[in-house]
Amino acid sequence: MVCPGNVSGTCLDSGSDCVAYGPPLEACACQKGFAAETVAYYDLDIFGVFHFQCCPGAAAAGCDPPARHQQQVQVMLTVGVVFVCVGVIGALLCSLALRIQRRPLSMKPEDEQLLAPRPQGDGSAMHQEVPMHKWCVCLEDLRQFRRLIMHGVARGIIRPTLRDQFDISDLVIGPSVYTVNDQFIRPMTDLAGKMLTQPIEEL
């Protein structure tokens, strides 16, 4: 059907081609003073497509998808909203988890001994004498190192600097390796003769 006085270029759909999915996805819209009138409707698997024209002064006629397609569109919109909400909640929970202040790990007796090291000999000489295959770090060493750094920060041994303004309450990221080396590793190894290790005869 061709309405009297139909003017091309008056469609306001996304492509300005008088083709739309229909409400609520895409309305059959026209410029002010014109109303949409359906020319054809093509039924697709999930929704349909309207081909319409804009008639001056006419009332909108038939730009409504079938009930089945309306239900499908509502389901898709609902699922979309649910996914967005789940994504937002997940992002908030991840952000919250990163900000939660966890309690420092409990110190063990051997940890306290390392915080007050005794001279263990000439570190440079031991570095030359201990075979390379005994230069190793195990998982428990890394766990102990983490405990020591946590308590070093808590006790003020490791402090923020102009170069590393870390948050002392942050037990997830903490100080940089440069800060840890300058304020913890080097002073402790100096106190132990520049080498934190067991005597050679115990290796």
N, C-alpha and C positions, 0 to 999 in steps of 0.2 A: 504494500500500500504506500502511496506517495501522498503526503499531506500537502494541502495547498500552501504555497508560500514557503516551502522548505528551503532553508538557506544552508549551503555547505560551509564548513569551517566553524560551526557553532557548537560542536561537541566538546565537552570538557572532560572526557575520560583520559586515562593516563597516556594513551597514545594519540589522542585527538583524532581517532579514526572511526569513531562511532561504533566501537566494539568494546564490550565490557563484560566482566564476569557476573555483574549484578550484586545487589546488596547481600551480605554486609562487606564482601571483599572489595567490590568496585561498583560504584553507583553509575547508572546511566544518566549522566549529568549533561546539562546544556547551559548555554549562556543565558543571562537574565532576559526574560521575555519569551523564552522558548521552553518547550516541554518535550521530554523524551517519549518516543513512541516506538514500540518494538516492531522491527521488520521481520526478524527471524530469530529462532532460538535453537542452538545446536547442543544436543545432549551428549555430554562426555561421561567418562567413567565415574569421576568424583564430583564434578560440578559441570555447569554448562556455560555457554558463551552467548551473549546477546549481541545481535546486530540491530542498531536502532537509528532513528533519525530524529532531528530536532524540529519540532513544528511550532511556529509562532502562535502564542496565545492558547495552545491546546493543553488539555489536561494529560498528565502522565497515564499511559495505558500499557499494562502488561509487562513491566520490567521487573517482574518478581520470579525468581526461580521456583521450580516445583518443590513441594514439601520435603521430598527425599533429599534433594540437594541442599536444602536449608538445614536439615538435620546434620548432614555430613560436614557442612561448613561450620556449624556450631561445635561439633565434635573436634574438628581440626583447631578451631580457635581455643577451645578449652584445653586441649593437649598442649598447644603452644604456650598458653598462660602458665600451665603447670610446669613445663620445662623451664620457662624463664624464672619462675619462683624458686624452683629447686636449684637452679644455677646461682641465683642471688644468695639463697640461704647457704649453699655450699661455699661460696666465696667469703661470706661473713664468718662462717665457722672456721675456715682455714685462717683467715686473718686473726680471729680471736685466739686460735690455738697458738699462733706464732707470738702473740702478745702475752699469753698467760705466763705469769712468773712461777717457775718451778723451784722447789727447794733444792739447795745444793746437795750433791751426793754426799753421803756419810763418809767421813775420813776413816781410814784403817790405820792400825798402829804403825805399819811400815811407811805410810804416807807422812805421818808426823815426824818420823826419823829423817825423811828426805827434806823436810822443811827446816831442819837444823842439822845440816850435813857436817860430818867430821872429815878432816883431811884424809884422802885415800892414796896419797902418794903424788908423784910427778905425773900430771896428766899427759904432758907431751911425750914422756918416755913410755907411758903405758899405751899411748896411741900407736907407737912404733912397735911395741913388743906383743900386743894382743893380736893374734891372727885375724885376718879379715873375715874369715868364715864365722867368727864369733861376734861380729858387728851386726846385731840383729835387734829387732823390736817386735814383740809379740802383741797380741790383742789385749792382754791384761796390762801391758805397759801403756798402751794408748788409753785404756780406761783409767788407769792411775793418773796419767798425765792430765786427763780431763778433770778429775777430782781436785788435783793440785791447783790447776788454773782457776777453778771455781772458787776455791777457798783463798787463793791468792788475791782474787778480786774482792772477796767478802772481807778479808782482813786488811785491805788497803795496801798490800804488797804490790799489786798491779793497779795502776791508776790511769785514767784518761789523760791524753796529752793533746797538744794543739794539732798534731798530725793524725791522732787516732782518738776522736771524741766519742768513744763507745759508751753505751748505757750500762752502768754497773749492775742494774737490775735485770738485764737481758741475759738469761742463762742459755739461750739458743745460739746466738751469734758470738757475742763476747768481743774481747780485744783482738787486734790483728796479730799476725805472727811476729811482726817487727816489734810490737810492744811487748809481747810475751818474751821474746828473745832478749830485749834490752833490760827489762825489769825483773825477769824471773830466771830464765835459763842461765844467762851469763853470771849474774851474782851468785846463784847457787853452785854453779860449777867452779867459780873462783874460790868459794869457801871450802870446797871439797878437793882443792888442789888442781883446779881446772879440769876435773874429770869426775862425774858422778857415776861410780861403778863399784863393783865388789873388788876386793884384793885379787891380784893376779892368781894367787894359788887357789882361789875358790872358783875360778872360771873353768 
